[in-house]
Amino acid sequence: MIARVLCATAQSEQAAMTMAALWGEQVGRFERTAPGFQGAVLLREGANLLAVSCWDGEGPARAALEPLLDRVASSRLDALLAKPLSCRLRTL
């Protein structure tokens, strides 16, 4: 099992709350149908967000990352970011 951890810093706490509300609609619903997806959680503290998703393996986690980044870039989410998303993969 692999955890893919996306870290985001929004422009403000209000922007982070908006991002959290939009995440499930604009990103999460697509991820839930990706091969190897096992579950996810979105955490927010202040202007910081962590989107943690669990995958069957590193291959599926990496394969779903590019479409996710494309969705973020082409949505309202991108305008709310203070800096680009960062990503880490961790073995569970």
PASEBA-1860 file (N, C-alpha, C; in nm, 3 decimals):
! residues 92
1> MIARVLCA> 0.086/-0.117/0.000/0.000/0.000/0.000/0.090/0.123/0.000 ~ 0.052/0.220/-0.084/0.127/0.345/-0.098/0.034/0.461/-0.061 ~ 0.087/0.554/0.017/0.016/0.679/0.045/0.079/0.787/-0.042 ~ -0.004/0.858/-0.114/0.042/0.973/-0.191/-0.004/1.098/-0.116 ~ 0.091/1.179/-0.075/0.062/1.296/0.007/0.088/1.422/-0.076 ~ -0.018/1.494/-0.104/-0.007/1.622/-0.173/-0.017/1.733/-0.070 ~ 0.079/1.823/-0.073/0.080/1.937/0.018/0.051/2.063/-0.061 ~ -0.040/2.145/-0.007/-0.076/2.270/-0.074/-0.076/2.382/0.028
9> TAQSEQAA> -0.031/2.498/-0.016/-0.041/2.620/0.064/-0.126/2.717/-0.016 ~ -0.239/2.752/0.043/-0.331/2.845/-0.023/-0.288/2.989/0.006 ~ -0.345/3.081/-0.067/-0.312/3.222/-0.051/-0.359/3.278/0.083 ~ -0.459/3.215/0.144/-0.512/3.259/0.272/-0.591/3.144/0.334 ~ -0.631/3.161/0.458/-0.713/3.059/0.522/-0.848/3.047/0.450 ~ -0.905/3.160/0.408/-1.031/3.156/0.334/-1.013/3.081/0.202 ~ -0.902/3.104/0.132/-0.875/3.033/0.007/-0.861/2.883/0.034 ~ -0.800/2.846/0.146/-0.785/2.705/0.181/-0.922/2.640/0.208
17> MTMAALWG> -1.011/2.714/0.273/-1.146/2.661/0.296/-1.219/2.641/0.164 ~ -1.201/2.735/0.071/-1.263/2.721/-0.061/-1.203/2.601/-0.134 ~ -1.070/2.586/-0.127/-1.005/2.472/-0.191/-1.059/2.340/-0.136 ~ -1.073/2.332/-0.004/-1.123/2.209/0.059/-1.263/2.176/0.008 ~ -1.346/2.279/-0.007/-1.482/2.257/-0.056/-1.483/2.211/-0.201 ~ -1.393/2.267/-0.283/-1.389/2.234/-0.425/-1.316/2.103/-0.455 ~ -1.226/2.061/-0.367/-1.139/1.946/-0.394/-1.219/1.821/-0.431 ~ -1.316/1.786/-0.350/-1.394/1.665/-0.376/-1.467/1.669/-0.509
25> EQVGRFER> -1.518/1.786/-0.543/-1.594/1.802/-0.667/-1.504/1.803/-0.790 ~ -1.391/1.872/-0.783/-1.309/1.891/-0.901/-1.194/1.792/-0.914 ~ -1.159/1.723/-0.806/-1.046/1.630/-0.809/-1.085/1.493/-0.754 ~ -1.139/1.492/-0.634/-1.168/1.367/-0.563/-1.256/1.270/-0.638 ~ -1.359/1.319/-0.702/-1.451/1.227/-0.771/-1.383/1.152/-0.885 ~ -1.282/1.214/-0.947/-1.207/1.146/-1.053/-1.110/1.044/-0.995 ~ -1.047/1.080/-0.885/-0.952/0.988/-0.821/-1.021/0.861/-0.772 ~ -1.140/0.875/-0.718/-1.211/0.759/-0.663/-1.237/0.651/-0.767
33> TAPGFQGA> -1.235/0.687/-0.895/-1.260/0.589/-1.000/-1.130/0.538/-1.064 ~ -1.016/0.589/-1.020/-0.887/0.549/-1.079/-0.849/0.408/-1.033 ~ -0.787/0.330/-1.121/-0.743/0.195/-1.084/-0.644/0.200/-0.967 ~ -0.666/0.114/-0.870/-0.577/0.103/-0.755/-0.610/0.194/-0.639 ~ -0.708/0.284/-0.655/-0.746/0.376/-0.548/-0.810/0.299/-0.432 ~ -0.767/0.331/-0.309/-0.820/0.263/-0.192/-0.896/0.355/-0.096 ~ -0.866/0.483/-0.099/-0.934/0.578/-0.010/-0.852/0.705/0.003 ~ -0.915/0.808/0.062/-0.845/0.936/0.073/-0.905/1.020/0.185
41> VLLREGAN> -0.826/1.118/0.226/-0.871/1.216/0.324/-0.805/1.349/0.290 ~ -0.877/1.457/0.313/-0.825/1.592/0.293/-0.824/1.660/0.429 ~ -0.708/1.709/0.469/-0.691/1.777/0.597/-0.654/1.922/0.573 ~ -0.707/2.011/0.656/-0.676/2.153/0.643/-0.644/2.211/0.780 ~ -0.537/2.291/0.785/-0.505/2.369/0.903/-0.458/2.506/0.856 ~ -0.533/2.609/0.889/-0.500/2.743/0.840/-0.501/2.745/0.688 ~ -0.393/2.792/0.629/-0.383/2.800/0.483/-0.321/2.675/0.421 ~ -0.292/2.573/0.504/-0.225/2.451/0.455/-0.325/2.337/0.441
49> LLAVSCWD> -0.307/2.262/0.332/-0.390/2.144/0.308/-0.300/2.024/0.279 ~ -0.346/1.907/0.325/-0.284/1.779/0.289/-0.393/1.692/0.228 ~ -0.368/1.644/0.109/-0.458/1.549/0.044/-0.384/1.415/0.042 ~ -0.429/1.324/0.126/-0.364/1.194/0.139/-0.454/1.089/0.074 ~ -0.400/1.019/-0.024/-0.475/0.911/-0.088/-0.394/0.783/-0.080 ~ -0.463/0.671/-0.068/-0.398/0.541/-0.057/-0.423/0.461/-0.184 ~ -0.317/0.391/-0.227/-0.317/0.320/-0.355/-0.262/0.180/-0.338 ~ -0.301/0.090/-0.429/-0.252/-0.049/-0.428/-0.101/-0.057/-0.444
57> GEGPARAA> -0.042/0.038/-0.513/0.102/0.036/-0.536/0.151/0.169/-0.591 ~ 0.281/0.178/-0.609/0.340/0.303/-0.657/0.298/0.335/-0.800 ~ 0.286/0.232/-0.884/0.245/0.254/-1.024/0.112/0.326/-1.036 ~ 0.005/0.273/-0.972/-0.123/0.342/-0.979/-0.120/0.482/-0.916 ~ -0.044/0.499/-0.808/-0.035/0.631/-0.742/0.029/0.733/-0.835 ~ 0.135/0.692/-0.904/0.202/0.783/-0.998/0.116/0.807/-1.123 ~ 0.051/0.701/-1.172/-0.030/0.714/-1.293/-0.146/0.812/-1.274 ~ -0.202/0.817/-1.155/-0.315/0.907/-1.129/-0.271/1.050/-1.097
65> LEPLLDRV> -0.141/1.072/-1.075/-0.092/1.204/-1.036/-0.101/1.306/-1.150 ~ -0.056/1.270/-1.268/-0.057/1.366/-1.380/-0.198/1.415/-1.413 ~ -0.297/1.326/-1.424/-0.434/1.376/-1.448/-0.483/1.467/-1.335 ~ -0.445/1.436/-1.210/-0.483/1.520/-1.098/-0.423/1.659/-1.112 ~ -0.295/1.667/-1.143/-0.228/1.796/-1.159/-0.289/1.875/-1.275 ~ -0.327/1.806/-1.382/-0.393/1.871/-1.495/-0.528/1.930/-1.452 ~ -0.604/1.854/-1.373/-0.734/1.902/-1.326/-0.716/2.026/-1.238 ~ -0.618/2.021/-1.148/-0.594/2.137/-1.061/-0.556/2.259/-1.145
73> ASSRLDAL> -0.467/2.240/-1.243/-0.421/2.351/-1.326/-0.532/2.413/-1.409 ~ -0.632/2.333/-1.446/-0.739/2.383/-1.531/-0.865/2.419/-1.453 ~ -0.854/2.425/-1.321/-0.970/2.455/-1.238/-0.947/2.582/-1.158 ~ -1.045/2.618/-1.077/-1.034/2.733/-0.987/-0.931/2.709/-0.877 ~ -0.898/2.584/-0.852/-0.804/2.551/-0.745/-0.668/2.616/-0.767 ~ -0.621/2.616/-0.889/-0.487/2.667/-0.920/-0.472/2.814/-0.878 ~ -0.575/2.894/-0.900/-0.570/3.036/-0.867/-0.566/3.061/-0.716 ~ -0.605/2.961/-0.637/-0.608/2.976/-0.491/-0.475/2.941/-0.425
81> LAKPLSCR> -0.384/2.879/-0.502/-0.256/2.836/-0.446/-0.157/2.951/-0.430 ~ -0.084/2.950/-0.318/0.024/3.048/-0.298/0.153/2.999/-0.361 ~ 0.167/2.866/-0.375/0.283/2.805/-0.440/0.239/2.671/-0.498 ~ 0.318/2.613/-0.588/0.278/2.486/-0.651/0.261/2.372/-0.550 ~ 0.178/2.277/-0.586/0.161/2.158/-0.503/0.292/2.081/-0.493 ~ 0.313/2.016/-0.380/0.426/1.923/-0.369/0.369/1.785/-0.342 ~ 0.442/1.682/-0.378/0.393/1.545/-0.367/0.501/1.454/-0.313 ~ 0.460/1.362/-0.226/0.548/1.258/-0.174/0.473/1.125/-0.176
89> LRTL> 0.546/1.018/-0.201/0.490/0.884/-0.192/0.552/0.817/-0.070 ~ 0.469/0.749/0.008/0.517/0.679/0.127/0.456/0.538/0.131 ~ 0.542/0.442/0.162/0.495/0.305/0.178/0.427/0.291/0.315 ~ 0.311/0.228/0.316/0.239/0.205/0.442/0.263/0.066/0.492
END
